[in-house]
């Protein structure tokens, strides 16, 4: 199908973007890899698309005490960044699972997080890494931890007129990203994003609820056996067209077993 | 043309300026406004890969990019890459290996294969399959397509 009619504007500054976002029916366009299909299928009918890809302060990767990755950084850039691969390898591993090369060349980190599809890779990574999302609005900046950002199915803490500017990730070298999909690049049936450092393990699941879910019991367990038992209380994955809830829980346990050794090596 | 935006882009080396409705996606613009019908329109939601074109050196889904977003960009299509000879070896290998049946997916398969050849010229058979995973062939021709690309990369 073809997209409905809408207006288009490409602001060059945040100020200009905030003005445009106040207009009725305005919606942010970044890489467009989820928004444009929803337009083509007429699931979305904005009056104005505000293309933020011309705002240079939303791009780029800054390496400091944490990794600050601009919202406009694409999946392909994350996949190819030697710094990210070395210091936050979870993100680089996850990026390779997102759709296909042609889509990874345009889709953005910020777009994926702001959409908050519970089957997407980055929301689970952000939760496992306890990332900080930097939200900008006319009134200033809000810094929201990933654990409070994802509110529900496609629902986030972003307020009207705000945009996601960047995400700060801590360095965590020990991590595992695993997902099961019927074909390379499909949405995962279920997936696991886990990290481990001196303060312990944080294991999150994608495709396991209305938001990414932190498996608290499994993360704190001292043996795989305990973790597998705890996982049944941590997550209650919704059935999809092809897989029952029980199947998805079983597959989550398979992934947890595969990731366990990586996340449990002595420090 | 209620919301049309003046857009200037370079298509296969030629600068083009048009007033474009924002709802018009890049592949429809190329096909319908410029007559470049080598890039195909399949699913229109990013699944089939038939609309693959190159924008500023990177392959993208032509159906998931608005034509107005290509303002200032360098767009290359199968016509451009074919005429320049850039795809000659791949095209010959596809021919030799009978790597197409109906041909609908072929232009995009060539675009994706060329992208792999540039990025990972020593790609293994498995890596070829992974790189092409976003391009569907409904004549079930994957085996021959992978064979053809393997011939070029390893030959």
Interface residues (C-beta under 8 A of the other chain):
Chain A: X1 X2 X3 X4 X5 X6 X7 X8 X10 X29 X32 X33 X36 X37 X39 X40 X41 X49 X51 X53 X76 X99 X100 X101 X102 X103 X105 X106 X183 X184 X185
Chain B: X2 X3 X5 X21 X22 X23 X25 X28 X44 X45 X46 X49 X52 X58 X59 X60 X61 X63 X64 X65 X66 X68 X69 X71 X112 X115 X129 X130 X131 X133 X134 X135
